[in-house]
Amino acid sequence: MLGGVENTSVSPVFVGRADELTILNDALARGGAGEPQALLLGGEAGVGKTRLVEEFIAGA
């Protein structure tokens, strides 16, 4: 049986990822214009991949 999952609070401030958000937003715009897009998001555990995607979705 799996143990419980711990919820941690996330800082409301999102900094240092303007370049990455620009890349995601540009890809979204190109996709919206009919140009197929594929992106791969990678990185070590805990570097903020999920938070980056959450911020992108919130602004999309």
Helices and strands as residue ranges (DSSP letters): H 18-32, H 49-59
